[in-house]
Amino acid sequence: MRYLQVESGQKLHLVYEAGEGPRADSLIPRGRLSAPLCGRGFREDGGYRMTINVPLGHACKRCQRVYRQRHC
């Protein structure tokens, strides 16, 4: 799991990295990221500001809720 920021000043969204996914039959290919778990869209051609593996604060509460429902 990584955090993705679409634009400066916005919240951080949880995304799946390569080799991860909600189920074993739908893993993310190498060099790609999934869409944010909360359903917010982003351009897959690099239309995001940054990714980071540690939340710096302001994480999306919807993404966190979806993650808890899928993995806990």
mmJSON file of the N, C-alpha and C atoms, coordinates in Angstrom:
{"data_MODEL":{"atom_site":{
"group_PDB":["ATOM","ATOM","ATOM","ATOM","ATOM","ATOM","ATOM","ATOM","ATOM","ATOM","ATOM","ATOM","ATOM","ATOM","ATOM","ATOM","ATOM","ATOM","ATOM","ATOM","ATOM","ATOM","ATOM","ATOM","ATOM","ATOM","ATOM","ATOM","ATOM","ATOM","ATOM","ATOM","ATOM","ATOM","ATOM","ATOM","ATOM","ATOM","ATOM","ATOM","ATOM","ATOM","ATOM","ATOM","ATOM","ATOM","ATOM","ATOM","ATOM","ATOM","ATOM","ATOM","ATOM","ATOM","ATOM","ATOM","ATOM","ATOM","ATOM","ATOM","ATOM","ATOM","ATOM","ATOM","ATOM","ATOM","ATOM","ATOM","ATOM","ATOM","ATOM","ATOM","ATOM","ATOM","ATOM","ATOM","ATOM","ATOM","ATOM","ATOM","ATOM","ATOM","ATOM","ATOM","ATOM","ATOM","ATOM","ATOM","ATOM","ATOM","ATOM","ATOM","ATOM","ATOM","ATOM","ATOM","ATOM","ATOM","ATOM","ATOM","ATOM","ATOM","ATOM","ATOM","ATOM","ATOM","ATOM","ATOM","ATOM","ATOM","ATOM","ATOM","ATOM","ATOM","ATOM","ATOM","ATOM","ATOM","ATOM","ATOM","ATOM","ATOM","ATOM","ATOM","ATOM","ATOM","ATOM","ATOM","ATOM","ATOM","ATOM","ATOM","ATOM","ATOM","ATOM","ATOM","ATOM","ATOM","ATOM","ATOM","ATOM","ATOM","ATOM","ATOM","ATOM","ATOM","ATOM","ATOM","ATOM","ATOM","ATOM","ATOM","ATOM","ATOM","ATOM","ATOM","ATOM","ATOM","ATOM","ATOM","ATOM","ATOM","ATOM","ATOM","ATOM","ATOM","ATOM","ATOM","ATOM","ATOM","ATOM","ATOM","ATOM","ATOM","ATOM","ATOM","ATOM","ATOM","ATOM","ATOM","ATOM","ATOM","ATOM","ATOM","ATOM","ATOM","ATOM","ATOM","ATOM","ATOM","ATOM","ATOM","ATOM","ATOM","ATOM","ATOM","ATOM","ATOM","ATOM","ATOM","ATOM","ATOM","ATOM","ATOM","ATOM","ATOM","ATOM","ATOM","ATOM","ATOM","ATOM","ATOM","ATOM","ATOM","ATOM","ATOM"],
"id":[1,2,3,4,5,6,7,8,9,10,11,12,13,14,15,16,17,18,19,20,21,22,23,24,25,26,27,28,29,30,31,32,33,34,35,36,37,38,39,40,41,42,43,44,45,46,47,48,49,50,51,52,53,54,55,56,57,58,59,60,61,62,63,64,65,66,67,68,69,70,71,72,73,74,75,76,77,78,79,80,81,82,83,84,85,86,87,88,89,90,91,92,93,94,95,96,97,98,99,100,101,102,103,104,105,106,107,108,109,110,111,112,113,114,115,116,117,118,119,120,121,122,123,124,125,126,127,128,129,130,131,132,133,134,135,136,137,138,139,140,141,142,143,144,145,146,147,148,149,150,151,152,153,154,155,156,157,158,159,160,161,162,163,164,165,166,167,168,169,170,171,172,173,174,175,176,177,178,179,180,181,182,183,184,185,186,187,188,189,190,191,192,193,194,195,196,197,198,199,200,201,202,203,204,205,206,207,208,209,210,211,212,213,214,215,216],
"type_symbol":["N","C","C","N","C","C","N","C","C","N","C","C","N","C","C","N","C","C","N","C","C","N","C","C","N","C","C","N","C","C","N","C","C","N","C","C","N","C","C","N","C","C","N","C","C","N","C","C","N","C","C","N","C","C","N","C","C","N","C","C","N","C","C","N","C","C","N","C","C","N","C","C","N","C","C","N","C","C","N","C","C","N","C","C","N","C","C","N","C","C","N","C","C","N","C","C","N","C","C","N","C","C","N","C","C","N","C","C","N","C","C","N","C","C","N","C","C","N","C","C","N","C","C","N","C","C","N","C","C","N","C","C","N","C","C","N","C","C","N","C","C","N","C","C","N","C","C","N","C","C","N","C","C","N","C","C","N","C","C","N","C","C","N","C","C","N","C","C","N","C","C","N","C","C","N","C","C","N","C","C","N","C","C","N","C","C","N","C","C","N","C","C","N","C","C","N","C","C","N","C","C","N","C","C","N","C","C","N","C","C","N","C","C","N","C","C"],
"label_atom_id":["N","CA","C","N","CA","C","N","CA","C","N","CA","C","N","CA","C","N","CA","C","N","CA","C","N","CA","C","N","CA","C","N","CA","C","N","CA","C","N","CA","C","N","CA","C","N","CA","C","N","CA","C","N","CA","C","N","CA","C","N","CA","C","N","CA","C","N","CA","C","N","CA","C","N","CA","C","N","CA","C","N","CA","C","N","CA","C","N","CA","C","N","CA","C","N","CA","C","N","CA","C","N","CA","C","N","CA","C","N","CA","C","N","CA","C","N","CA","C","N","CA","C","N","CA","C","N","CA","C","N","CA","C","N","CA","C","N","CA","C","N","CA","C","N","CA","C","N","CA","C","N","CA","C","N","CA","C","N","CA","C","N","CA","C","N","CA","C","N","CA","C","N","CA","C","N","CA","C","N","CA","C","N","CA","C","N","CA","C","N","CA","C","N","CA","C","N","CA","C","N","CA","C","N","CA","C","N","CA","C","N","CA","C","N","CA","C","N","CA","C","N","CA","C","N","CA","C","N","CA","C","N","CA","C","N","CA","C","N","CA","C","N","CA","C","N","CA","C","N","CA","C"],
"label_alt_id":[null,null,null,null,null,null,null,null,null,null,null,null,null,null,null,null,null,null,null,null,null,null,null,null,null,null,null,null,null,null,null,null,null,null,null,null,null,null,null,null,null,null,null,null,null,null,null,null,null,null,null,null,null,null,null,null,null,null,null,null,null,null,null,null,null,null,null,null,null,null,null,null,null,null,null,null,null,null,null,null,null,null,null,null,null,null,null,null,null,null,null,null,null,null,null,null,null,null,null,null,null,null,null,null,null,null,null,null,null,null,null,null,null,null,null,null,null,null,null,null,null,null,null,null,null,null,null,null,null,null,null,null,null,null,null,null,null,null,null,null,null,null,null,null,null,null,null,null,null,null,null,null,null,null,null,null,null,null,null,null,null,null,null,null,null,null,null,null,null,null,null,null,null,null,null,null,null,null,null,null,null,null,null,null,null,null,null,null,null,null,null,null,null,null,null,null,null,null,null,null,null,null,null,null,null,null,null,null,null,null,null,null,null,null,null,null],
"label_comp_id":["MET","MET","MET","ARG","ARG","ARG","TYR","TYR","TYR","LEU","LEU","LEU","GLN","GLN","GLN","VAL","VAL","VAL","GLU","GLU","GLU","SER","SER","SER","GLY","GLY","GLY","GLN","GLN","GLN","LYS","LYS","LYS","LEU","LEU","LEU","HIS","HIS","HIS","LEU","LEU","LEU","VAL","VAL","VAL","TYR","TYR","TYR","GLU","GLU","GLU","ALA","ALA","ALA","GLY","GLY","GLY","GLU","GLU","GLU","GLY","GLY","GLY","PRO","PRO","PRO","ARG","ARG","ARG","ALA","ALA","ALA","ASP","ASP","ASP","SER","SER","SER","LEU","LEU","LEU","ILE","ILE","ILE","PRO","PRO","PRO","ARG","ARG","ARG","GLY","GLY","GLY","ARG","ARG","ARG","LEU","LEU","LEU","SER","SER","SER","ALA","ALA","ALA","PRO","PRO","PRO","LEU","LEU","LEU","CYS","CYS","CYS","GLY","GLY","GLY","ARG","ARG","ARG","GLY","GLY","GLY","PHE","PHE","PHE","ARG","ARG","ARG","GLU","GLU","GLU","ASP","ASP","ASP","GLY","GLY","GLY","GLY","GLY","GLY","TYR","TYR","TYR","ARG","ARG","ARG","MET","MET","MET","THR","THR","THR","ILE","ILE","ILE","ASN","ASN","ASN","VAL","VAL","VAL","PRO","PRO","PRO","LEU","LEU","LEU","GLY","GLY","GLY","HIS","HIS","HIS","ALA","ALA","ALA","CYS","CYS","CYS","LYS","LYS","LYS","ARG","ARG","ARG","CYS","CYS","CYS","GLN","GLN","GLN","ARG","ARG","ARG","VAL","VAL","VAL","TYR","TYR","TYR","ARG","ARG","ARG","GLN","GLN","GLN","ARG","ARG","ARG","HIS","HIS","HIS","CYS","CYS","CYS"],
"label_asym_id":["A","A","A","A","A","A","A","A","A","A","A","A","A","A","A","A","A","A","A","A","A","A","A","A","A","A","A","A","A","A","A","A","A","A","A","A","A","A","A","A","A","A","A","A","A","A","A","A","A","A","A","A","A","A","A","A","A","A","A","A","A","A","A","A","A","A","A","A","A","A","A","A","A","A","A","A","A","A","A","A","A","A","A","A","A","A","A","A","A","A","A","A","A","A","A","A","A","A","A","A","A","A","A","A","A","A","A","A","A","A","A","A","A","A","A","A","A","A","A","A","A","A","A","A","A","A","A","A","A","A","A","A","A","A","A","A","A","A","A","A","A","A","A","A","A","A","A","A","A","A","A","A","A","A","A","A","A","A","A","A","A","A","A","A","A","A","A","A","A","A","A","A","A","A","A","A","A","A","A","A","A","A","A","A","A","A","A","A","A","A","A","A","A","A","A","A","A","A","A","A","A","A","A","A","A","A","A","A","A","A","A","A","A","A","A","A"],
"label_entity_id":["1","1","1","1","1","1","1","1","1","1","1","1","1","1","1","1","1","1","1","1","1","1","1","1","1","1","1","1","1","1","1","1","1","1","1","1","1","1","1","1","1","1","1","1","1","1","1","1","1","1","1","1","1","1","1","1","1","1","1","1","1","1","1","1","1","1","1","1","1","1","1","1","1","1","1","1","1","1","1","1","1","1","1","1","1","1","1","1","1","1","1","1","1","1","1","1","1","1","1","1","1","1","1","1","1","1","1","1","1","1","1","1","1","1","1","1","1","1","1","1","1","1","1","1","1","1","1","1","1","1","1","1","1","1","1","1","1","1","1","1","1","1","1","1","1","1","1","1","1","1","1","1","1","1","1","1","1","1","1","1","1","1","1","1","1","1","1","1","1","1","1","1","1","1","1","1","1","1","1","1","1","1","1","1","1","1","1","1","1","1","1","1","1","1","1","1","1","1","1","1","1","1","1","1","1","1","1","1","1","1","1","1","1","1","1","1"],
"label_seq_id":[1,1,1,2,2,2,3,3,3,4,4,4,5,5,5,6,6,6,7,7,7,8,8,8,9,9,9,10,10,10,11,11,11,12,12,12,13,13,13,14,14,14,15,15,15,16,16,16,17,17,17,18,18,18,19,19,19,20,20,20,21,21,21,22,22,22,23,23,23,24,24,24,25,25,25,26,26,26,27,27,27,28,28,28,29,29,29,30,30,30,31,31,31,32,32,32,33,33,33,34,34,34,35,35,35,36,36,36,37,37,37,38,38,38,39,39,39,40,40,40,41,41,41,42,42,42,43,43,43,44,44,44,45,45,45,46,46,46,47,47,47,48,48,48,49,49,49,50,50,50,51,51,51,52,52,52,53,53,53,54,54,54,55,55,55,56,56,56,57,57,57,58,58,58,59,59,59,60,60,60,61,61,61,62,62,62,63,63,63,64,64,64,65,65,65,66,66,66,67,67,67,68,68,68,69,69,69,70,70,70,71,71,71,72,72,72],
"pdbx_PDB_ins_code":[null,null,null,null,null,null,null,null,null,null,null,null,null,null,null,null,null,null,null,null,null,null,null,null,null,null,null,null,null,null,null,null,null,null,null,null,null,null,null,null,null,null,null,null,null,null,null,null,null,null,null,null,null,null,null,null,null,null,null,null,null,null,null,null,null,null,null,null,null,null,null,null,null,null,null,null,null,null,null,null,null,null,null,null,null,null,null,null,null,null,null,null,null,null,null,null,null,null,null,null,null,null,null,null,null,null,null,null,null,null,null,null,null,null,null,null,null,null,null,null,null,null,null,null,null,null,null,null,null,null,null,null,null,null,null,null,null,null,null,null,null,null,null,null,null,null,null,null,null,null,null,null,null,null,null,null,null,null,null,null,null,null,null,null,null,null,null,null,null,null,null,null,null,null,null,null,null,null,null,null,null,null,null,null,null,null,null,null,null,null,null,null,null,null,null,null,null,null,null,null,null,null,null,null,null,null,null,null,null,null,null,null,null,null,null,null],
"Cartn_x":[0.848,0.0,0.891,0.474,1.146,0.083,0.518,-0.342,-0.04,-1.066,-0.929,-1.564,-0.896,-1.469,-1.669,-2.908,-3.225,-2.734,-3.041,-2.608,-2.114,-1.288,-0.721,-1.833,-1.69,-2.657,-3.837,-3.953,-5.07,-4.694,-5.7,-5.481,-4.69,-4.13,-3.411,-4.392,-4.364,-5.278,-4.496,-5.088,-4.468,-4.627,-3.538,-3.559,-2.782,-3.082,-2.33,-1.123,0.003,1.218,1.221,2.27,2.437,2.501,1.786,1.776,0.766,0.039,-0.997,-2.359,-3.389,-4.735,-5.75,-7.015,-8.046,-8.254,-7.96,-8.092,-6.89,-6.646,-5.5,-5.628,-6.853,-7.035,-7.022,-6.856,-6.842,-5.665,-4.456,-3.248,-2.854,-2.201,-1.781,-0.487,-0.405,0.81,2.005,3.204,4.436,4.451,4.92,5.024,3.731,2.69,1.385,0.919,-0.061,-0.746,-2.23,-2.941,-4.39,-4.995,-6.266,-7.0,-7.129,-7.317,-7.514,-8.668,-8.54,-9.547,-10.906,-10.936,-12.201,-12.973,-12.337,-13.023,-12.721,-11.922,-11.566,-10.728,-11.02,-10.294,-8.974,-8.089,-6.845,-6.375,-5.539,-5.038,-3.941,-4.049,-3.081,-1.758,-1.691,-0.451,0.46,0.376,1.232,0.547,-0.761,-1.508,-1.644,-0.551,-0.583,0.701,0.681,1.815,2.92,2.571,3.591,2.962,3.834,3.441,4.431,3.946,4.779,4.252,5.105,4.652,4.343,4.377,4.062,3.083,1.978,1.053,1.656,1.532,2.051,0.965,-0.192,-1.343,-2.471,-3.425,-4.501,-4.782,-4.829,-5.168,-6.686,-7.098,-8.512,-9.223,-10.261,-10.986,-11.768,-12.241,-12.945,-11.999,-10.777,-9.787,-9.48,-9.321,-9.032,-10.178,-11.416,-12.586,-12.65,-12.437,-12.466,-11.361,-10.17,-9.066,-9.42,-9.984,-10.359,-11.416,-12.37,-13.403,-12.83,-11.829,-11.267,-10.249,-9.507,-8.36,-8.436,-9.462,-9.535,-10.681],
"Cartn_y":[-1.174,0.0,1.233,2.199,3.49,4.573,5.749,6.919,7.73,8.218,8.985,10.348,11.39,12.733,13.194,13.519,13.886,15.299,16.249,17.627,18.189,19.204,19.839,20.364,20.113,20.596,19.681,18.601,17.687,16.551,15.774,14.643,13.544,12.65,11.479,10.313,9.613,8.5,7.191,6.131,4.807,4.179,3.6,2.889,1.583,0.625,-0.619,-0.444,-1.03,-1.035,-2.265,-2.379,-3.556,-4.822,-5.846,-7.108,-7.166,-6.094,-6.074,-5.929,-6.147,-5.981,-6.453,-6.154,-6.569,-8.083,-8.747,-10.203,-10.752,-12.021,-12.659,-12.663,-12.62,-12.654,-11.277,-10.223,-8.87,-8.063,-8.593,-7.914,-6.794,-5.782,-4.632,-4.991,-4.702,-5.022,-4.17,-4.628,-3.923,-2.532,-1.56,-0.196,0.595,0.078,0.746,0.907,1.764,1.946,1.778,1.356,1.257,2.644,2.735,3.961,4.039,5.224,5.325,4.438,3.876,2.958,3.61,4.92,5.611,5.839,5.561,5.723,7.029,7.89,9.145,8.825,9.453,9.186,9.934,9.463,10.143,9.62,10.381,9.954,8.912,7.801,6.72,6.999,8.049,8.37,9.277,9.172,9.989,11.249,11.244,12.426,12.576,12.416,12.602,13.294,13.877,14.667,13.8,12.881,12.056,10.822,9.849,8.714,8.63,8.123,8.0,6.809,6.158,4.964,5.238,6.487,6.852,8.019,7.943,9.078,10.273,11.435,12.656,13.415,12.846,13.537,13.436,14.243,14.446,13.276,12.066,10.917,10.881,10.392,10.32,9.316,9.761,8.891,7.804,8.082,7.055,5.918,6.272,5.242,4.375,4.989,4.236,3.303,3.77,2.942,1.737,1.967,0.862,-0.143,0.328,-0.556,-1.43,-0.821,-1.587,-2.642,-2.312,-3.275,-4.454,-4.195,-5.261,-6.12,-5.54,-6.242,-6.534,-6.149,-6.413,-7.315],
"Cartn_z":[0.0,0.0,0.0,-0.767,-0.806,-0.714,-0.386,-0.382,-1.629,-2.307,-3.53,-3.318,-3.766,-3.719,-5.155,-5.51,-6.882,-7.184,-6.328,-6.521,-5.208,-5.292,-4.108,-3.199,-1.908,-0.933,-0.7,-1.466,-1.29,-0.356,0.008,0.914,0.233,1.053,0.565,0.46,-0.662,-0.916,-0.928,-0.387,-0.412,-1.793,-2.301,-3.58,-3.429,-4.305,-4.339,-5.258,-4.853,-5.667,-6.561,-7.364,-8.216,-7.36,-7.778,-7.056,-5.927,-5.692,-4.655,-5.325,-4.564,-5.073,-4.058,-4.303,-3.359,-3.334,-4.454,-4.537,-5.294,-5.148,-5.802,-7.328,-7.843,-9.298,-9.944,-9.172,-9.738,-9.2,-9.412,-8.94,-9.904,-9.383,-10.164,-10.905,-12.219,-12.974,-12.553,-12.904,-12.574,-13.222,-12.455,-12.957,-12.935,-12.325,-12.299,-10.86,-10.678,-9.399,-9.639,-8.616,-8.737,-8.574,-8.844,-8.527,-7.006,-6.443,-4.994,-4.53,-3.34,-2.816,-2.655,-2.419,-2.204,-3.497,-4.644,-5.919,-6.625,-6.026,-6.687,-7.916,-9.005,-10.238,-10.325,-11.182,-11.5,-12.847,-13.526,-14.829,-14.626,-15.302,-15.136,-15.837,-16.653,-17.364,-16.536,-15.229,-14.372,-13.909,-13.853,-13.459,-11.96,-11.238,-9.793,-9.369,-8.199,-7.731,-7.154,-6.27,-5.616,-5.003,-4.696,-3.878,-2.726,-1.616,-0.418,0.369,1.126,1.844,3.307,3.74,5.117,5.081,5.799,5.789,6.525,5.942,6.554,7.306,7.452,8.032,7.032,7.025,6.054,5.117,5.617,4.778,4.58,3.427,3.072,3.984,4.654,5.577,4.843,3.639,2.863,2.479,2.058,1.719,2.929,4.085,5.299,5.658,5.488,5.785,4.851,3.55,2.58,2.892,3.241,3.572,4.785,5.825,7.029,6.69,5.819,5.452,4.666,3.824,2.989,3.724,4.666,5.221,6.718,7.39,8.845,9.187],
"occupancy":[1.0,1.0,1.0,1.0,1.0,1.0,1.0,1.0,1.0,1.0,1.0,1.0,1.0,1.0,1.0,1.0,1.0,1.0,1.0,1.0,1.0,1.0,1.0,1.0,1.0,1.0,1.0,1.0,1.0,1.0,1.0,1.0,1.0,1.0,1.0,1.0,1.0,1.0,1.0,1.0,1.0,1.0,1.0,1.0,1.0,1.0,1.0,1.0,1.0,1.0,1.0,1.0,1.0,1.0,1.0,1.0,1.0,1.0,1.0,1.0,1.0,1.0,1.0,1.0,1.0,1.0,1.0,1.0,1.0,1.0,1.0,1.0,1.0,1.0,1.0,1.0,1.0,1.0,1.0,1.0,1.0,1.0,1.0,1.0,1.0,1.0,1.0,1.0,1.0,1.0,1.0,1.0,1.0,1.0,1.0,1.0,1.0,1.0,1.0,1.0,1.0,1.0,1.0,1.0,1.0,1.0,1.0,1.0,1.0,1.0,1.0,1.0,1.0,1.0,1.0,1.0,1.0,1.0,1.0,1.0,1.0,1.0,1.0,1.0,1.0,1.0,1.0,1.0,1.0,1.0,1.0,1.0,1.0,1.0,1.0,1.0,1.0,1.0,1.0,1.0,1.0,1.0,1.0,1.0,1.0,1.0,1.0,1.0,1.0,1.0,1.0,1.0,1.0,1.0,1.0,1.0,1.0,1.0,1.0,1.0,1.0,1.0,1.0,1.0,1.0,1.0,1.0,1.0,1.0,1.0,1.0,1.0,1.0,1.0,1.0,1.0,1.0,1.0,1.0,1.0,1.0,1.0,1.0,1.0,1.0,1.0,1.0,1.0,1.0,1.0,1.0,1.0,1.0,1.0,1.0,1.0,1.0,1.0,1.0,1.0,1.0,1.0,1.0,1.0,1.0,1.0,1.0,1.0,1.0,1.0,1.0,1.0,1.0,1.0,1.0,1.0],
"B_iso_or_equiv":[0.0,0.0,0.0,0.0,0.0,0.0,0.0,0.0,0.0,0.0,0.0,0.0,0.0,0.0,0.0,0.0,0.0,0.0,0.0,0.0,0.0,0.0,0.0,0.0,0.0,0.0,0.0,0.0,0.0,0.0,0.0,0.0,0.0,0.0,0.0,0.0,0.0,0.0,0.0,0.0,0.0,0.0,0.0,0.0,0.0,0.0,0.0,0.0,0.0,0.0,0.0,0.0,0.0,0.0,0.0,0.0,0.0,0.0,0.0,0.0,0.0,0.0,0.0,0.0,0.0,0.0,0.0,0.0,0.0,0.0,0.0,0.0,0.0,0.0,0.0,0.0,0.0,0.0,0.0,0.0,0.0,0.0,0.0,0.0,0.0,0.0,0.0,0.0,0.0,0.0,0.0,0.0,0.0,0.0,0.0,0.0,0.0,0.0,0.0,0.0,0.0,0.0,0.0,0.0,0.0,0.0,0.0,0.0,0.0,0.0,0.0,0.0,0.0,0.0,0.0,0.0,0.0,0.0,0.0,0.0,0.0,0.0,0.0,0.0,0.0,0.0,0.0,0.0,0.0,0.0,0.0,0.0,0.0,0.0,0.0,0.0,0.0,0.0,0.0,0.0,0.0,0.0,0.0,0.0,0.0,0.0,0.0,0.0,0.0,0.0,0.0,0.0,0.0,0.0,0.0,0.0,0.0,0.0,0.0,0.0,0.0,0.0,0.0,0.0,0.0,0.0,0.0,0.0,0.0,0.0,0.0,0.0,0.0,0.0,0.0,0.0,0.0,0.0,0.0,0.0,0.0,0.0,0.0,0.0,0.0,0.0,0.0,0.0,0.0,0.0,0.0,0.0,0.0,0.0,0.0,0.0,0.0,0.0,0.0,0.0,0.0,0.0,0.0,0.0,0.0,0.0,0.0,0.0,0.0,0.0,0.0,0.0,0.0,0.0,0.0,0.0],
"pdbx_formal_charge":[null,null,null,null,null,null,null,null,null,null,null,null,null,null,null,null,null,null,null,null,null,null,null,null,null,null,null,null,null,null,null,null,null,null,null,null,null,null,null,null,null,null,null,null,null,null,null,null,null,null,null,null,null,null,null,null,null,null,null,null,null,null,null,null,null,null,null,null,null,null,null,null,null,null,null,null,null,null,null,null,null,null,null,null,null,null,null,null,null,null,null,null,null,null,null,null,null,null,null,null,null,null,null,null,null,null,null,null,null,null,null,null,null,null,null,null,null,null,null,null,null,null,null,null,null,null,null,null,null,null,null,null,null,null,null,null,null,null,null,null,null,null,null,null,null,null,null,null,null,null,null,null,null,null,null,null,null,null,null,null,null,null,null,null,null,null,null,null,null,null,null,null,null,null,null,null,null,null,null,null,null,null,null,null,null,null,null,null,null,null,null,null,null,null,null,null,null,null,null,null,null,null,null,null,null,null,null,null,null,null,null,null,null,null,null,null],
"auth_seq_id":[1,1,1,2,2,2,3,3,3,4,4,4,5,5,5,6,6,6,7,7,7,8,8,8,9,9,9,10,10,10,11,11,11,12,12,12,13,13,13,14,14,14,15,15,15,16,16,16,17,17,17,18,18,18,19,19,19,20,20,20,21,21,21,22,22,22,23,23,23,24,24,24,25,25,25,26,26,26,27,27,27,28,28,28,29,29,29,30,30,30,31,31,31,32,32,32,33,33,33,34,34,34,35,35,35,36,36,36,37,37,37,38,38,38,39,39,39,40,40,40,41,41,41,42,42,42,43,43,43,44,44,44,45,45,45,46,46,46,47,47,47,48,48,48,49,49,49,50,50,50,51,51,51,52,52,52,53,53,53,54,54,54,55,55,55,56,56,56,57,57,57,58,58,58,59,59,59,60,60,60,61,61,61,62,62,62,63,63,63,64,64,64,65,65,65,66,66,66,67,67,67,68,68,68,69,69,69,70,70,70,71,71,71,72,72,72],
"auth_comp_id":["MET","MET","MET","ARG","ARG","ARG","TYR","TYR","TYR","LEU","LEU","LEU","GLN","GLN","GLN","VAL","VAL","VAL","GLU","GLU","GLU","SER","SER","SER","GLY","GLY","GLY","GLN","GLN","GLN","LYS","LYS","LYS","LEU","LEU","LEU","HIS","HIS","HIS","LEU","LEU","LEU","VAL","VAL","VAL","TYR","TYR","TYR","GLU","GLU","GLU","ALA","ALA","ALA","GLY","GLY","GLY","GLU","GLU","GLU","GLY","GLY","GLY","PRO","PRO","PRO","ARG","ARG","ARG","ALA","ALA","ALA","ASP","ASP","ASP","SER","SER","SER","LEU","LEU","LEU","ILE","ILE","ILE","PRO","PRO","PRO","ARG","ARG","ARG","GLY","GLY","GLY","ARG","ARG","ARG","LEU","LEU","LEU","SER","SER","SER","ALA","ALA","ALA","PRO","PRO","PRO","LEU","LEU","LEU","CYS","CYS","CYS","GLY","GLY","GLY","ARG","ARG","ARG","GLY","GLY","GLY","PHE","PHE","PHE","ARG","ARG","ARG","GLU","GLU","GLU","ASP","ASP","ASP","GLY","GLY","GLY","GLY","GLY","GLY","TYR","TYR","TYR","ARG","ARG","ARG","MET","MET","MET","THR","THR","THR","ILE","ILE","ILE","ASN","ASN","ASN","VAL","VAL","VAL","PRO","PRO","PRO","LEU","LEU","LEU","GLY","GLY","GLY","HIS","HIS","HIS","ALA","ALA","ALA","CYS","CYS","CYS","LYS","LYS","LYS","ARG","ARG","ARG","CYS","CYS","CYS","GLN","GLN","GLN","ARG","ARG","ARG","VAL","VAL","VAL","TYR","TYR","TYR","ARG","ARG","ARG","GLN","GLN","GLN","ARG","ARG","ARG","HIS","HIS","HIS","CYS","CYS","CYS"],
"auth_asym_id":["A","A","A","A","A","A","A","A","A","A","A","A","A","A","A","A","A","A","A","A","A","A","A","A","A","A","A","A","A","A","A","A","A","A","A","A","A","A","A","A","A","A","A","A","A","A","A","A","A","A","A","A","A","A","A","A","A","A","A","A","A","A","A","A","A","A","A","A","A","A","A","A","A","A","A","A","A","A","A","A","A","A","A","A","A","A","A","A","A","A","A","A","A","A","A","A","A","A","A","A","A","A","A","A","A","A","A","A","A","A","A","A","A","A","A","A","A","A","A","A","A","A","A","A","A","A","A","A","A","A","A","A","A","A","A","A","A","A","A","A","A","A","A","A","A","A","A","A","A","A","A","A","A","A","A","A","A","A","A","A","A","A","A","A","A","A","A","A","A","A","A","A","A","A","A","A","A","A","A","A","A","A","A","A","A","A","A","A","A","A","A","A","A","A","A","A","A","A","A","A","A","A","A","A","A","A","A","A","A","A","A","A","A","A","A","A"],
"auth_atom_id":["N","CA","C","N","CA","C","N","CA","C","N","CA","C","N","CA","C","N","CA","C","N","CA","C","N","CA","C","N","CA","C","N","CA","C","N","CA","C","N","CA","C","N","CA","C","N","CA","C","N","CA","C","N","CA","C","N","CA","C","N","CA","C","N","CA","C","N","CA","C","N","CA","C","N","CA","C","N","CA","C","N","CA","C","N","CA","C","N","CA","C","N","CA","C","N","CA","C","N","CA","C","N","CA","C","N","CA","C","N","CA","C","N","CA","C","N","CA","C","N","CA","C","N","CA","C","N","CA","C","N","CA","C","N","CA","C","N","CA","C","N","CA","C","N","CA","C","N","CA","C","N","CA","C","N","CA","C","N","CA","C","N","CA","C","N","CA","C","N","CA","C","N","CA","C","N","CA","C","N","CA","C","N","CA","C","N","CA","C","N","CA","C","N","CA","C","N","CA","C","N","CA","C","N","CA","C","N","CA","C","N","CA","C","N","CA","C","N","CA","C","N","CA","C","N","CA","C","N","CA","C","N","CA","C","N","CA","C","N","CA","C","N","CA","C","N","CA","C","N","CA","C"],
"pdbx_PDB_model_num":[1,1,1,1,1,1,1,1,1,1,1,1,1,1,1,1,1,1,1,1,1,1,1,1,1,1,1,1,1,1,1,1,1,1,1,1,1,1,1,1,1,1,1,1,1,1,1,1,1,1,1,1,1,1,1,1,1,1,1,1,1,1,1,1,1,1,1,1,1,1,1,1,1,1,1,1,1,1,1,1,1,1,1,1,1,1,1,1,1,1,1,1,1,1,1,1,1,1,1,1,1,1,1,1,1,1,1,1,1,1,1,1,1,1,1,1,1,1,1,1,1,1,1,1,1,1,1,1,1,1,1,1,1,1,1,1,1,1,1,1,1,1,1,1,1,1,1,1,1,1,1,1,1,1,1,1,1,1,1,1,1,1,1,1,1,1,1,1,1,1,1,1,1,1,1,1,1,1,1,1,1,1,1,1,1,1,1,1,1,1,1,1,1,1,1,1,1,1,1,1,1,1,1,1,1,1,1,1,1,1,1,1,1,1,1,1]
}}}
